[in-house]
Amino acid sequence: FGRLGWIADYPIMDNFLYPLFFTGTGDNRSQYSNTKFDQKIMKARTITDTAARLAAYQEADALLAEDCVVAPVMFYAHRHIGSEALKDFFFSPNMKATLNKANLA
């Protein structure tokens, strides 16, 4: 058992799939190695069409799920307190507050 945390630098599936599960990457702590998965990831990284790239990453993700290389046992829970008087304020997927557009109603 181990505990690891990972936050996406960019909102794309590659930010998780490549570094954590591609053969030989430094953050592949599970030491997962599957040639088919690696090929799917490398193909997805070359696709510029958004819908086609997403579909290619989903194929790789499905293969990863079949292999069941990790079993998550805990997820983070984030709590936020706000007010209806505060408008145009939100947290990014990385939990960073966006303050430049926030204003009071």
Protein Blocks (a to p, Z undefined) as FASTA:
>chain_A
ZZdddddfbdcfklmmmmmmpghiaklmnopacfklmmmmmmmmmpmblklmmmmmmmmm
mmmmmnomaccfbdcdddddddfklghiacdfkopacfklgccZZ
